[in-house]
Amino acid sequence: MLSKMEINKLAMKESMTLLACPICGEEFSFSEPNSFICKNHHGFDIAKPGYLHLLKQVHKTKYDQALFESRKKVIACGFFEKLIERVTEIIAETKKEEIVIYDAGSGEGSHLSQVVKNLQEKGRHVQAIGLDIAKEGVKQAARDYPGIVWTVADLANCPTQKETADVILNILSPSNYEEFKRLLKTDGFLLKVVPEANYLRELREFIYVDEKSSYSNESVTSRLAEKLTVEYVERVTYKAPIANELFADFLEMTPLGWHIDKDKKSELLINPPKELTVDLKIIIANRAHLL
């Protein structure tokens, strides 16, 4: 039986032509036992958990192991399930039998792994690469979801070849639209998810007493429309129950939870809301105007 490391290694070798050296952009060749080397002799070894560290230099982030473990617990309870079901449906509507997906800002891997699983159950062959600058998240993804290529990567310099992505997922994560344009196939698309006005409203109303109790994504959507052609927009709204014992994890994973003062946080943990509003916008954009 193959180890998780070996399963991840096979996935990397299968997707090797999609990868690019982050230093010079050239394709890789594989050198046993665990090295990816480009023709300019820049080399990157598979880390023991089964991921590739494809950064020019080390980046420190505020996203630590505790945050990603908490995020996994919350996602596992089904908090984003309806969103991921809809994301899968949209991708499946392309009718392509073979789909290359890049998840830009893949975190600890839960979203991408579920999308891949859903598409495989629909009979699609999926090559998937998760990219995130936070090593702790990528390390956890490689451990928990073998069979996907997990990379520590900078979205401003994605280590993937141009015009290779059928779909770029960008779920509640920063973007780099110039890179996304470079990576998308001519018939590919970006699927970006951003918060809508009522996202986590119960939490915002408790923390804030001013205009911050609602969220505006106007600046994000305007910038996207400047860089890519927006093809379709859809709003996904529902109430998600959250168990009392998971609420501390929820506060650990969301930036809203990082800015609560000690007394308010204690009050929330003693008497947390039974459900939270999930209110998100799905934006589908392509590079059609560049053709």
Protein Blocks (a to p, Z undefined) as FASTA:
>chain_A
ZZfklmmmmmmmmmmmmpccfklopacddddfkbccdfkopacdddfkopacdbfbdcdd
fbdfklmmmmmmmmmnommmmmmmmmmmmmmmnopabdcdddehjanommmmmmmmmmmm
nopacddddddfblklmmmmmmmmghiacddddfklccbdehkbfbdcdehiacdfklmm
mmpcfkbccddddddfkgoklmmmmmpccfklpccfklmmmmmmmmmccfbdcddddddd
ddfklmmmmmmmpmklmmccfklmmmmmmmccfbdcdddddddddfklmZZ
